[in-house]
Amino acid sequence: MVTIRITWDDGADRALGLPAYESAGAAGADLRANFPEAERAGVTLAPGARALVPTGLRLAVPDGYEVQLRPRSGLALRHGITLPNAPATIDSDYRGPLGVIVMNAGEAVFHVAHGARIAQMVVAPVVRAGFELAETLGDTPRGGGGFGSTGVA
């Protein structure tokens, strides 16, 4: 098991608890909106709007891992709430506040309430690559075919 060390931001509502897996087979731990006391009313997003929603947390991700932030499928289906940079990456050397960019891609106004589950975080191993300049690249059946080049079905 990989351990993610967590500290609270100043003014965070600690009663909301740490990220948690909501079922035995969950790959992602749910993150909650954790607004500072002066902003506990939350934020309202018009259709097309986005906001940086605080979680009240800071993470220490071990070397060789990343944390990915992903939308919650129920919010996406019912309200069009998504993360425009999903999956967002939290690198192992970042120690700043953990915020989630939330976007309303739906057709109605959506309110992000203090304590609402807004995203999920997945811990994943990182493979770092080496890069080298080559004179040519090997041929493949697909070649340089771009978007949709492998067929419709």
Beta strands, then each sheet from edge to edge (+ up, - down):
strand 1: 5-8
strand 2: 29-32
strand 3: 43-45
strand 4: 50-60
strand 5: 65-70
strand 6: 81-82
strand 7: 88-90
strand 8: 97-104
strand 9: 110-112
strand 10: 117-125
sheet 1: 1+ 4- 8+ 6-
sheet 2: 2+ 10- 5+ 7-
sheet 3: 3+ 9-
end
